[in-house]
């Protein structure tokens, strides 16, 4: 009988040892998963801090350098982003960028509340009269395509940077700040 008890005791010890080993493996797996999650969170926070996610599902202009400017060398003709007020200054760079607002409604150009012609725009934004760092901020308020093409062609020919915003973007930004 003592042999039977000894064998039974050995089986119980073996079963307990297997249970402890299984529990250790489960705990090790759980610790590994928690560490991987923590590493992923830290990596995402670091990437956000370094600005690697700029422009992914967020408004493009967060007060930093504006990446949506279009220069005369670019072939792009349309770009939209969050609203920027007329003649605002970006403080992120050493050479501040100044925006001059032009509103295009239908086939008319509005500059500082007055209707102007394309020739007057050429004269106002000429490189001789206006600083090179000035960027034309074009607000598209249901403008015709030909009018926008003519205006952007003028800025490209002059070598002037410009940025195009639609009225829908500006209205949605205003509505979201009210709510």
PyMOL CGO cylinders between C-alpha atoms (Angstrom):
from pymol import cmd
from pymol.cgo import CYLINDER

trace = [
    CYLINDER, 0.00, 0.00, 0.00, 2.77, 2.38, 0.58, 0.3, 1, 1, 1, 1, 1, 1,
    CYLINDER, 2.77, 2.38, 0.58, 3.84, 2.07, -3.06, 0.3, 1, 1, 1, 1, 1, 1,
    CYLINDER, 3.84, 2.07, -3.06, 0.36, 3.08, -4.21, 0.3, 1, 1, 1, 1, 1, 1,
    CYLINDER, 0.36, 3.08, -4.21, 0.39, 6.11, -1.93, 0.3, 1, 1, 1, 1, 1, 1,
    CYLINDER, 0.39, 6.11, -1.93, 3.86, 7.03, -3.15, 0.3, 1, 1, 1, 1, 1, 1,
    CYLINDER, 3.86, 7.03, -3.15, 2.76, 6.79, -6.81, 0.3, 1, 1, 1, 1, 1, 1,
    CYLINDER, 2.76, 6.79, -6.81, -0.39, 8.80, -6.06, 0.3, 1, 1, 1, 1, 1, 1,
    CYLINDER, -0.39, 8.80, -6.06, 1.65, 11.48, -4.33, 0.3, 1, 1, 1, 1, 1, 1,
    CYLINDER, 1.65, 11.48, -4.33, 4.03, 11.64, -7.30, 0.3, 1, 1, 1, 1, 1, 1,
    CYLINDER, 4.03, 11.64, -7.30, 1.09, 12.07, -9.70, 0.3, 1, 1, 1, 1, 1, 1,
    CYLINDER, 1.09, 12.07, -9.70, -0.34, 14.90, -7.56, 0.3, 1, 1, 1, 1, 1, 1,
    CYLINDER, -0.34, 14.90, -7.56, 3.05, 16.62, -7.38, 0.3, 1, 1, 1, 1, 1, 1,
    CYLINDER, 3.05, 16.62, -7.38, 3.48, 16.23, -11.11, 0.3, 1, 1, 1, 1, 1, 1,
    CYLINDER, 3.48, 16.23, -11.11, -0.02, 17.66, -11.75, 0.3, 1, 1, 1, 1, 1, 1,
    CYLINDER, -0.02, 17.66, -11.75, 0.68, 20.61, -9.44, 0.3, 1, 1, 1, 1, 1, 1,
    CYLINDER, 0.68, 20.61, -9.44, 4.01, 21.22, -11.15, 0.3, 1, 1, 1, 1, 1, 1,
    CYLINDER, 4.01, 21.22, -11.15, 2.30, 21.23, -14.57, 0.3, 1, 1, 1, 1, 1, 1,
    CYLINDER, 2.30, 21.23, -14.57, -0.33, 23.68, -13.27, 0.3, 1, 1, 1, 1, 1, 1,
    CYLINDER, -0.33, 23.68, -13.27, 2.38, 26.02, -11.93, 0.3, 1, 1, 1, 1, 1, 1,
    CYLINDER, 2.38, 26.02, -11.93, 4.30, 25.86, -15.21, 0.3, 1, 1, 1, 1, 1, 1,
    CYLINDER, 4.30, 25.86, -15.21, 1.13, 26.58, -17.17, 0.3, 1, 1, 1, 1, 1, 1,
    CYLINDER, 1.13, 26.58, -17.17, 0.34, 29.53, -14.91, 0.3, 1, 1, 1, 1, 1, 1,
    CYLINDER, 0.34, 29.53, -14.91, 3.91, 30.87, -15.34, 0.3, 1, 1, 1, 1, 1, 1,
    CYLINDER, 3.91, 30.87, -15.34, 3.61, 30.64, -19.13, 0.3, 1, 1, 1, 1, 1, 1,
    CYLINDER, 3.61, 30.64, -19.13, 0.27, 32.46, -19.08, 0.3, 1, 1, 1, 1, 1, 1,
    CYLINDER, 0.27, 32.46, -19.08, 1.73, 35.20, -16.87, 0.3, 1, 1, 1, 1, 1, 1,
    CYLINDER, 1.73, 35.20, -16.87, 4.77, 35.49, -19.15, 0.3, 1, 1, 1, 1, 1, 1,
    CYLINDER, 4.77, 35.49, -19.15, 2.54, 35.80, -22.21, 0.3, 1, 1, 1, 1, 1, 1,
    CYLINDER, 2.54, 35.80, -22.21, 0.39, 38.43, -20.50, 0.3, 1, 1, 1, 1, 1, 1,
    CYLINDER, 0.39, 38.43, -20.50, 3.49, 40.39, -19.47, 0.3, 1, 1, 1, 1, 1, 1,
    CYLINDER, 3.49, 40.39, -19.47, 4.81, 40.22, -23.05, 0.3, 1, 1, 1, 1, 1, 1,
    CYLINDER, 4.81, 40.22, -23.05, 1.52, 41.48, -24.46, 0.3, 1, 1, 1, 1, 1, 1,
    CYLINDER, 1.52, 41.48, -24.46, 1.37, 44.34, -21.95, 0.3, 1, 1, 1, 1, 1, 1,
    CYLINDER, 1.37, 44.34, -21.95, 4.97, 45.32, -22.76, 0.3, 1, 1, 1, 1, 1, 1,
    CYLINDER, 4.97, 45.32, -22.76, 4.25, 45.28, -26.51, 0.3, 1, 1, 1, 1, 1, 1,
    CYLINDER, 4.25, 45.28, -26.51, 1.21, 47.50, -26.00, 0.3, 1, 1, 1, 1, 1, 1,
    CYLINDER, 1.21, 47.50, -26.00, 3.22, 49.92, -23.86, 0.3, 1, 1, 1, 1, 1, 1,
    CYLINDER, 3.22, 49.92, -23.86, 6.01, 50.03, -26.46, 0.3, 1, 1, 1, 1, 1, 1,
    CYLINDER, 6.01, 50.03, -26.46, 3.45, 50.72, -29.21, 0.3, 1, 1, 1, 1, 1, 1,
    CYLINDER, 3.45, 50.72, -29.21, 1.87, 53.54, -27.18, 0.3, 1, 1, 1, 1, 1, 1,
    CYLINDER, 1.87, 53.54, -27.18, 5.26, 55.10, -26.47, 0.3, 1, 1, 1, 1, 1, 1,
    CYLINDER, 5.26, 55.10, -26.47, 6.21, 54.82, -30.15, 0.3, 1, 1, 1, 1, 1, 1,
    CYLINDER, 6.21, 54.82, -30.15, 2.96, 56.52, -31.23, 0.3, 1, 1, 1, 1, 1, 1,
    CYLINDER, 2.96, 56.52, -31.23, 3.41, 59.32, -28.70, 0.3, 1, 1, 1, 1, 1, 1,
    CYLINDER, 3.41, 59.32, -28.70, 7.00, 59.83, -29.81, 0.3, 1, 1, 1, 1, 1, 1,
    CYLINDER, 7.00, 59.83, -29.81, 5.94, 59.88, -33.47, 0.3, 1, 1, 1, 1, 1, 1,
    CYLINDER, 5.94, 59.88, -33.47, 3.24, 62.45, -32.66, 0.3, 1, 1, 1, 1, 1, 1,
    CYLINDER, 3.24, 62.45, -32.66, 5.76, 64.54, -30.74, 0.3, 1, 1, 1, 1, 1, 1,
    CYLINDER, 5.76, 64.54, -30.74, 8.17, 64.47, -33.68, 0.3, 1, 1, 1, 1, 1, 1,
    CYLINDER, 8.17, 64.47, -33.68, 5.35, 65.43, -36.05, 0.3, 1, 1, 1, 1, 1, 1,
    CYLINDER, 5.35, 65.43, -36.05, 5.33, 62.29, -38.15, 0.3, 1, 1, 1, 1, 1, 1,
    CYLINDER, 5.33, 62.29, -38.15, 1.51, 62.25, -38.25, 0.3, 1, 1, 1, 1, 1, 1,
    CYLINDER, 1.51, 62.25, -38.25, 1.01, 65.83, -39.48, 0.3, 1, 1, 1, 1, 1, 1,
    CYLINDER, 1.01, 65.83, -39.48, -1.78, 65.90, -41.99, 0.3, 1, 1, 1, 1, 1, 1,
    CYLINDER, -1.78, 65.90, -41.99, -3.18, 62.45, -41.28, 0.3, 1, 1, 1, 1, 1, 1,
    CYLINDER, -3.18, 62.45, -41.28, -6.80, 62.95, -40.33, 0.3, 1, 1, 1, 1, 1, 1,
    CYLINDER, -6.80, 62.95, -40.33, -6.19, 66.34, -38.76, 0.3, 1, 1, 1, 1, 1, 1,
    CYLINDER, -6.19, 66.34, -38.76, -6.43, 69.91, -39.92, 0.3, 1, 1, 1, 1, 1, 1,
    CYLINDER, -6.43, 69.91, -39.92, -3.25, 70.70, -41.83, 0.3, 1, 1, 1, 1, 1, 1,
    CYLINDER, -3.25, 70.70, -41.83, -2.38, 74.01, -40.19, 0.3, 1, 1, 1, 1, 1, 1,
    CYLINDER, -2.38, 74.01, -40.19, -1.83, 73.60, -36.45, 0.3, 1, 1, 1, 1, 1, 1,
    CYLINDER, -1.83, 73.60, -36.45, 0.08, 76.83, -36.01, 0.3, 1, 1, 1, 1, 1, 1,
    CYLINDER, 0.08, 76.83, -36.01, 3.31, 75.38, -37.37, 0.3, 1, 1, 1, 1, 1, 1,
    CYLINDER, 3.31, 75.38, -37.37, 4.82, 75.77, -40.78, 0.3, 1, 1, 1, 1, 1, 1,
    CYLINDER, 4.82, 75.77, -40.78, 2.18, 75.76, -43.52, 0.3, 1, 1, 1, 1, 1, 1,
    CYLINDER, 2.18, 75.76, -43.52, 2.84, 72.80, -45.82, 0.3, 1, 1, 1, 1, 1, 1,
    CYLINDER, 2.84, 72.80, -45.82, 0.04, 73.55, -48.29, 0.3, 1, 1, 1, 1, 1, 1,
    CYLINDER, 0.04, 73.55, -48.29, 1.61, 76.51, -50.07, 0.3, 1, 1, 1, 1, 1, 1,
    CYLINDER, 1.61, 76.51, -50.07, 1.83, 76.33, -53.78, 0.3, 1, 1, 1, 1, 1, 1,
    CYLINDER, 1.83, 76.33, -53.78, 4.76, 77.98, -55.49, 0.3, 1, 1, 1, 1, 1, 1,
    CYLINDER, 4.76, 77.98, -55.49, 5.12, 79.03, -59.07, 0.3, 1, 1, 1, 1, 1, 1,
    CYLINDER, 5.12, 79.03, -59.07, 7.20, 75.92, -59.75, 0.3, 1, 1, 1, 1, 1, 1,
    CYLINDER, 7.20, 75.92, -59.75, 4.42, 73.54, -58.70, 0.3, 1, 1, 1, 1, 1, 1,
    CYLINDER, 4.42, 73.54, -58.70, 1.91, 72.12, -61.16, 0.3, 1, 1, 1, 1, 1, 1,
    CYLINDER, 1.91, 72.12, -61.16, -0.81, 71.95, -58.53, 0.3, 1, 1, 1, 1, 1, 1,
    CYLINDER, -0.81, 71.95, -58.53, -3.65, 74.41, -58.81, 0.3, 1, 1, 1, 1, 1, 1,
    CYLINDER, -3.65, 74.41, -58.81, -5.86, 73.54, -55.85, 0.3, 1, 1, 1, 1, 1, 1,
    CYLINDER, -5.86, 73.54, -55.85, -5.10, 73.10, -52.16, 0.3, 1, 1, 1, 1, 1, 1,
    CYLINDER, -5.10, 73.10, -52.16, -7.36, 73.41, -49.14, 0.3, 1, 1, 1, 1, 1, 1,
    CYLINDER, -7.36, 73.41, -49.14, -6.69, 73.63, -45.44, 0.3, 1, 1, 1, 1, 1, 1,
    CYLINDER, -6.69, 73.63, -45.44, -7.96, 75.26, -42.29, 0.3, 1, 1, 1, 1, 1, 1,
    CYLINDER, -7.96, 75.26, -42.29, -8.87, 78.95, -42.41, 0.3, 1, 1, 1, 1, 1, 1,
    CYLINDER, -8.87, 78.95, -42.41, -6.12, 81.54, -42.06, 0.3, 1, 1, 1, 1, 1, 1,
    CYLINDER, -6.12, 81.54, -42.06, -7.06, 85.16, -41.51, 0.3, 1, 1, 1, 1, 1, 1,
    CYLINDER, -7.06, 85.16, -41.51, -6.00, 87.89, -43.90, 0.3, 1, 1, 1, 1, 1, 1,
    CYLINDER, -6.00, 87.89, -43.90, -2.48, 89.20, -43.40, 0.3, 1, 1, 1, 1, 1, 1,
    CYLINDER, -2.48, 89.20, -43.40, -1.73, 86.71, -40.62, 0.3, 1, 1, 1, 1, 1, 1,
    CYLINDER, -1.73, 86.71, -40.62, 1.87, 85.96, -39.73, 0.3, 1, 1, 1, 1, 1, 1,
    CYLINDER, 1.87, 85.96, -39.73, 3.28, 82.50, -39.11, 0.3, 1, 1, 1, 1, 1, 1,
    CYLINDER, 3.28, 82.50, -39.11, 5.79, 82.59, -36.23, 0.3, 1, 1, 1, 1, 1, 1,
    CYLINDER, 5.79, 82.59, -36.23, 7.31, 79.16, -36.83, 0.3, 1, 1, 1, 1, 1, 1,
    CYLINDER, 7.31, 79.16, -36.83, 10.06, 80.24, -39.21, 0.3, 1, 1, 1, 1, 1, 1,
    CYLINDER, 10.06, 80.24, -39.21, 12.70, 82.95, -39.08, 0.3, 1, 1, 1, 1, 1, 1,
    CYLINDER, 12.70, 82.95, -39.08, 11.27, 84.64, -42.21, 0.3, 1, 1, 1, 1, 1, 1,
    CYLINDER, 11.27, 84.64, -42.21, 7.58, 85.18, -41.32, 0.3, 1, 1, 1, 1, 1, 1,
    CYLINDER, 7.58, 85.18, -41.32, 5.10, 84.40, -44.06, 0.3, 1, 1, 1, 1, 1, 1,
    CYLINDER, 5.10, 84.40, -44.06, 2.46, 87.07, -44.61, 0.3, 1, 1, 1, 1, 1, 1,
    CYLINDER, 2.46, 87.07, -44.61, -0.84, 86.17, -46.23, 0.3, 1, 1, 1, 1, 1, 1,
    CYLINDER, -0.84, 86.17, -46.23, -2.83, 88.58, -48.41, 0.3, 1, 1, 1, 1, 1, 1,
    CYLINDER, -2.83, 88.58, -48.41, -6.43, 87.50, -48.89, 0.3, 1, 1, 1, 1, 1, 1,
    CYLINDER, -6.43, 87.50, -48.89, -8.16, 87.49, -52.28, 0.3, 1, 1, 1, 1, 1, 1,
    CYLINDER, -8.16, 87.49, -52.28, -11.75, 86.27, -52.47, 0.3, 1, 1, 1, 1, 1, 1,
    CYLINDER, -11.75, 86.27, -52.47, -12.97, 84.86, -55.77, 0.3, 1, 1, 1, 1, 1, 1,
    CYLINDER, -12.97, 84.86, -55.77, -16.75, 84.78, -56.00, 0.3, 1, 1, 1, 1, 1, 1,
    CYLINDER, -16.75, 84.78, -56.00, -18.18, 83.59, -59.29, 0.3, 1, 1, 1, 1, 1, 1,
    CYLINDER, -18.18, 83.59, -59.29, -16.04, 85.44, -61.83, 0.3, 1, 1, 1, 1, 1, 1,
    CYLINDER, -16.04, 85.44, -61.83, -15.18, 88.48, -59.68, 0.3, 1, 1, 1, 1, 1, 1,
    CYLINDER, -15.18, 88.48, -59.68, -12.11, 89.18, -57.57, 0.3, 1, 1, 1, 1, 1, 1,
    CYLINDER, -12.11, 89.18, -57.57, -12.43, 90.87, -54.18, 0.3, 1, 1, 1, 1, 1, 1,
    CYLINDER, -12.43, 90.87, -54.18, -9.38, 92.34, -52.46, 0.3, 1, 1, 1, 1, 1, 1,
    CYLINDER, -9.38, 92.34, -52.46, -9.78, 94.13, -49.11, 0.3, 1, 1, 1, 1, 1, 1,
    CYLINDER, -9.78, 94.13, -49.11, -13.53, 94.42, -49.65, 0.3, 1, 1, 1, 1, 1, 1,
    CYLINDER, -13.53, 94.42, -49.65, -13.33, 95.98, -53.12, 0.3, 1, 1, 1, 1, 1, 1,
    CYLINDER, -13.33, 95.98, -53.12, -13.92, 94.41, -56.51, 0.3, 1, 1, 1, 1, 1, 1,
    CYLINDER, -13.92, 94.41, -56.51, -10.76, 94.49, -58.63, 0.3, 1, 1, 1, 1, 1, 1,
    CYLINDER, -10.76, 94.49, -58.63, -9.63, 93.27, -62.03, 0.3, 1, 1, 1, 1, 1, 1,
    CYLINDER, -9.63, 93.27, -62.03, -6.98, 90.74, -62.90, 0.3, 1, 1, 1, 1, 1, 1,
    CYLINDER, -6.98, 90.74, -62.90, -4.66, 93.55, -64.10, 0.3, 1, 1, 1, 1, 1, 1,
    CYLINDER, -4.66, 93.55, -64.10, -5.00, 95.30, -60.74, 0.3, 1, 1, 1, 1, 1, 1,
    CYLINDER, -5.00, 95.30, -60.74, -4.09, 92.02, -59.00, 0.3, 1, 1, 1, 1, 1, 1,
    CYLINDER, -4.09, 92.02, -59.00, -0.99, 91.77, -61.17, 0.3, 1, 1, 1, 1, 1, 1,
    CYLINDER, -0.99, 91.77, -61.17, -0.07, 95.32, -60.20, 0.3, 1, 1, 1, 1, 1, 1,
    CYLINDER, -0.07, 95.32, -60.20, -0.75, 94.83, -56.45, 0.3, 1, 1, 1, 1, 1, 1,
    CYLINDER, -0.75, 94.83, -56.45, 1.11, 91.51, -56.19, 0.3, 1, 1, 1, 1, 1, 1,
    CYLINDER, 1.11, 91.51, -56.19, 4.03, 92.44, -58.44, 0.3, 1, 1, 1, 1, 1, 1,
    CYLINDER, 4.03, 92.44, -58.44, 7.42, 91.52, -57.00, 0.3, 1, 1, 1, 1, 1, 1,
    CYLINDER, 7.42, 91.52, -57.00, 8.53, 95.15, -57.21, 0.3, 1, 1, 1, 1, 1, 1,
    CYLINDER, 8.53, 95.15, -57.21, 5.71, 96.44, -55.01, 0.3, 1, 1, 1, 1, 1, 1,
    CYLINDER, 5.71, 96.44, -55.01, 5.18, 93.55, -52.57, 0.3, 1, 1, 1, 1, 1, 1,
    CYLINDER, 5.18, 93.55, -52.57, 7.65, 91.54, -50.47, 0.3, 1, 1, 1, 1, 1, 1,
    CYLINDER, 7.65, 91.54, -50.47, 8.59, 88.13, -51.89, 0.3, 1, 1, 1, 1, 1, 1,
    CYLINDER, 8.59, 88.13, -51.89, 7.50, 86.33, -48.70, 0.3, 1, 1, 1, 1, 1, 1,
    CYLINDER, 7.50, 86.33, -48.70, 3.90, 87.51, -49.14, 0.3, 1, 1, 1, 1, 1, 1,
    CYLINDER, 3.90, 87.51, -49.14, 1.65, 84.58, -50.04, 0.3, 1, 1, 1, 1, 1, 1,
    CYLINDER, 1.65, 84.58, -50.04, -1.64, 85.09, -51.84, 0.3, 1, 1, 1, 1, 1, 1,
    CYLINDER, -1.64, 85.09, -51.84, -4.43, 83.38, -49.90, 0.3, 1, 1, 1, 1, 1, 1,
    CYLINDER, -4.43, 83.38, -49.90, -7.15, 82.70, -52.46, 0.3, 1, 1, 1, 1, 1, 1,
    CYLINDER, -7.15, 82.70, -52.46, -10.60, 82.05, -50.99, 0.3, 1, 1, 1, 1, 1, 1,
    CYLINDER, -10.60, 82.05, -50.99, -12.75, 80.12, -53.45, 0.3, 1, 1, 1, 1, 1, 1,
    CYLINDER, -12.75, 80.12, -53.45, -16.36, 81.20, -52.88, 0.3, 1, 1, 1, 1, 1, 1,
    CYLINDER, -16.36, 81.20, -52.88, -18.13, 79.30, -55.69, 0.3, 1, 1, 1, 1, 1, 1,
    CYLINDER, -18.13, 79.30, -55.69, -15.67, 80.66, -58.24, 0.3, 1, 1, 1, 1, 1, 1,
    CYLINDER, -15.67, 80.66, -58.24, -15.79, 79.53, -61.83, 0.3, 1, 1, 1, 1, 1, 1,
    CYLINDER, -15.79, 79.53, -61.83, -13.00, 77.20, -62.92, 0.3, 1, 1, 1, 1, 1, 1,
    CYLINDER, -13.00, 77.20, -62.92, -11.81, 79.61, -65.66, 0.3, 1, 1, 1, 1, 1, 1,
    CYLINDER, -11.81, 79.61, -65.66, -11.52, 82.46, -63.16, 0.3, 1, 1, 1, 1, 1, 1,
    CYLINDER, -11.52, 82.46, -63.16, -9.50, 80.34, -60.74, 0.3, 1, 1, 1, 1, 1, 1,
    CYLINDER, -9.50, 80.34, -60.74, -7.28, 79.08, -63.58, 0.3, 1, 1, 1, 1, 1, 1,
    CYLINDER, -7.28, 79.08, -63.58, -6.64, 82.65, -64.76, 0.3, 1, 1, 1, 1, 1, 1,
    CYLINDER, -6.64, 82.65, -64.76, -5.75, 83.83, -61.24, 0.3, 1, 1, 1, 1, 1, 1,
    CYLINDER, -5.75, 83.83, -61.24, -3.45, 80.91, -60.46, 0.3, 1, 1, 1, 1, 1, 1,
    CYLINDER, -3.45, 80.91, -60.46, -1.77, 81.32, -63.87, 0.3, 1, 1, 1, 1, 1, 1,
    CYLINDER, -1.77, 81.32, -63.87, -1.06, 84.97, -63.04, 0.3, 1, 1, 1, 1, 1, 1,
    CYLINDER, -1.06, 84.97, -63.04, 0.60, 83.99, -59.74, 0.3, 1, 1, 1, 1, 1, 1,
    CYLINDER, 0.60, 83.99, -59.74, 2.60, 81.21, -61.40, 0.3, 1, 1, 1, 1, 1, 1,
    CYLINDER, 2.60, 81.21, -61.40, 3.81, 83.60, -64.12, 0.3, 1, 1, 1, 1, 1, 1,
    CYLINDER, 3.81, 83.60, -64.12, 4.82, 86.15, -61.48, 0.3, 1, 1, 1, 1, 1, 1,
    CYLINDER, 4.82, 86.15, -61.48, 6.63, 83.55, -59.37, 0.3, 1, 1, 1, 1, 1, 1,
    CYLINDER, 6.63, 83.55, -59.37, 4.35, 84.33, -56.42, 0.3, 1, 1, 1, 1, 1, 1,
    CYLINDER, 4.35, 84.33, -56.42, 3.36, 81.60, -53.95, 0.3, 1, 1, 1, 1, 1, 1,
    CYLINDER, 3.36, 81.60, -53.95, -0.34, 81.13, -53.39, 0.3, 1, 1, 1, 1, 1, 1,
    CYLINDER, -0.34, 81.13, -53.39, -2.71, 78.99, -51.37, 0.3, 1, 1, 1, 1, 1, 1,
    CYLINDER, -2.71, 78.99, -51.37, -6.29, 78.10, -52.27, 0.3, 1, 1, 1, 1, 1, 1,
    CYLINDER, -6.29, 78.10, -52.27, -9.04, 77.58, -49.72, 0.3, 1, 1, 1, 1, 1, 1,
    CYLINDER, -9.04, 77.58, -49.72, -12.66, 76.78, -50.32, 0.3, 1, 1, 1, 1, 1, 1,
    CYLINDER, -12.66, 76.78, -50.32, -15.50, 78.54, -48.53, 0.3, 1, 1, 1, 1, 1, 1,
    CYLINDER, -15.50, 78.54, -48.53, -16.80, 75.15, -47.30, 0.3, 1, 1, 1, 1, 1, 1,
    CYLINDER, -16.80, 75.15, -47.30, -13.58, 74.56, -45.33, 0.3, 1, 1, 1, 1, 1, 1,
    CYLINDER, -13.58, 74.56, -45.33, -13.79, 78.02, -43.78, 0.3, 1, 1, 1, 1, 1, 1,
    CYLINDER, -13.79, 78.02, -43.78, -17.48, 77.61, -42.90, 0.3, 1, 1, 1, 1, 1, 1,
    CYLINDER, -17.48, 77.61, -42.90, -16.96, 74.17, -41.36, 0.3, 1, 1, 1, 1, 1, 1,
    CYLINDER, -16.96, 74.17, -41.36, -14.07, 75.50, -39.26, 0.3, 1, 1, 1, 1, 1, 1,
    CYLINDER, -14.07, 75.50, -39.26, -16.26, 78.37, -38.06, 0.3, 1, 1, 1, 1, 1, 1,
    CYLINDER, -16.26, 78.37, -38.06, -19.16, 76.04, -37.29, 0.3, 1, 1, 1, 1, 1, 1,
    CYLINDER, -19.16, 76.04, -37.29, -16.99, 73.63, -35.36, 0.3, 1, 1, 1, 1, 1, 1,
    CYLINDER, -16.99, 73.63, -35.36, -15.60, 76.43, -33.17, 0.3, 1, 1, 1, 1, 1, 1,
    CYLINDER, -15.60, 76.43, -33.17, -19.16, 77.58, -32.32, 0.3, 1, 1, 1, 1, 1, 1,
    CYLINDER, -19.16, 77.58, -32.32, -20.30, 74.12, -31.17, 0.3, 1, 1, 1, 1, 1, 1,
]
cmd.load_cgo(trace, "trace")
